Amino acid sequence: MKTWDGMVFLTDHAIRRSQERGVPRIIVELTARHGKAIRTRHGTFKRFCTKETIRTLKWTGIGAQTAEKCTGVSIITSDNL
């Protein structure tokens, strides 16, 4: 997953897996853009939303229900966005 000029590009695998799990694209994008990043052993980054991230999303105008849906979602990105 890469970002360019504010856009998040998903691989075919990422699209397929998010559909299988019922995770909407907006949740994947919010997690990619705002989630906490931790470097993994393979040179990628695992991103997830912390309680603080969700609070910030709500404060910035993202709906409370949408922000709460980010809970428990983690994604792997190829670069530090």
Secondary structure as GFF3:
##gff-version 3
##sequence-region A 1 81
A	DSSP	beta_strand	2	4	.	.	.	ID=ss1
A	DSSP	beta_strand	7	9	.	.	.	ID=ss2
A	DSSP	alpha_helix	12	21	.	.	.	ID=ss3
A	DSSP	alpha_helix	25	34	.	.	.	ID=ss4
A	DSSP	beta_strand	36	39	.	.	.	ID=ss5
A	DSSP	beta_strand	45	48	.	.	.	ID=ss6
A	DSSP	alpha_helix	51	59	.	.	.	ID=ss7
A	DSSP	alpha_helix	64	68	.	.	.	ID=ss8
A	DSSP	beta_strand	74	77	.	.	.	ID=ss9
###
